[in-house]
Amino acid sequence: MNRAIATMDFKHFLFLWFGAAVSIAEIFAGGILAPLGFTNGLSAILVGHLVGVGMLVLCGIIGSRERISAIESTRTSFGSYGVYLFSLLNVLQLVGWTAIMILSAAKSANEVTKVLWQKDQLVLWQLAIGGLIALWIALGREGGWKKANMAAVILLIVLTLTLSGLVFKNIGSLSQIPATGEMPFSAGLELSVAMPLSWLPLIADYTRYARSTKSSAWGSGLGYFIGSCWMYIIGLGVALTAGTADPASLMVAANLGMAALGIIILATVTTTFMDAYSAGVSFTSLCPGLNEKYIALLMTVIGTILALIADMEQYESFLLAIGSVFAPLFAIVLTDYFWLKNRRIRPELKANLLALAVWAGGVALYYKFLSLELAIGATIPVIVVVSLLYAILRRVTNPWIYCKLSQKHLNK
């Protein structure tokens, strides 16, 4: 791609990824860790995010260096058929995220308005939040989006500081809450790793516009690590003190009123527009020539419709499913790019069966490690095993196994 598209620097990435992390869904995820107690829960959050954000930054580096989208970066390792498969999987997870984000935010906003105005308008909130996300996308990367996003995130920081003060005003007693034994540490670690892993198929969609690799890496890494850890810790604190991970009741009890709505709505919009936009980017890999923005708007509509009929009971399973698919996938991509120095897209490569087989084995291995409840969780050993296995097999076998029956090959 032409260098003229490089329009984003450190502050843009810092604000973009901090805004992406600040969401009600991440607060809910942190609340799931409550059975670990505060000390163990905090440890799981920090360690898990170090692993997940580390992979996130490396994937972003590929995008900034090669000027390609996240899904396009998988073509080097898996071939064009592999890109079709992972584009489809990514679209499905992103539409799922869009629906979950809209639903979780609408439920929280509805709790606030029921107290403020005695109105139960869940459907109206789902439609309104979906509409705001569509508006954010319509602004466009060159149409004022960067300034609007930075302004929104600055306001989010102020509002989130207020929420943090409410949650942690009795930090001494909170830190004394012990684990209940209902959740192993490894499960908490996996739920902390899974959230940054869900962004692996997206980050290069934005870092491809970076003015420099260094600025995009530091901005993205710091922004997301600080924001996501902060949200998880708030969710953990709320769940331990109030018995629920939904911060809406806490904000209402503190008489935050409209400020509570501001936190919920802004946090959701600055995160979910990225899901919908990247769903559009991934879909254009399946159908080249389509307009990314228009497809992103369509994905927002689909996500909003799903939010109207979905529930959040399977949220934890959804997070683990994301980890099972994308941890081994990008372990192979990163091994190819940084270790084996395989950085050239080969147009003639339709499918690398070796990479696909190792990836499929990695998915199965992920669930095996989950069942073993290892202290280090499932993601870390899966990344190590998949990376080593792929590197070894890549060196001792014919690395490129083509699924291409052209007349040229038939003649041979």
Secondary structure, 3 states (H helix, E strand, C coil): CCHHHCCECHHHHHHHHHHHHCCHHHHHHHHHCHHHHHHHHHHHHHHHHHHHHHHHHHHHHHHHHHCCCHHHHCHHHHHHHHHHHHHHHHHHHHHHHHHHHHHHHHHHHHHHHHHHHCCCCHHHHHHHHHHHHHHHHHHCCCCCHHHHHHHHHHHHHHHHHHHHHHHCCCHHHHHCCCCCCCCCHHHHHHHHHHHHHCCCCCCHHHHCCECCHHHHHHHHHHHHHHHHHHHHHHHHHHHHHHCCCCCHHHHHHCCCCHHHHHHHHHHHHHHHHHHHHHHHHHHHHHCCCCCHHHHHHHHHHHHHHHHHHCCCCCHHHHHHHHHHHHHHHHHHHHHHHHHCCCCCCCCCCCCCHHHHHHHHHHHHHHHHHHHHCCCCCCHHHHHHHHHHHHHHHHHHCCCCCCCCCCHHHHHC
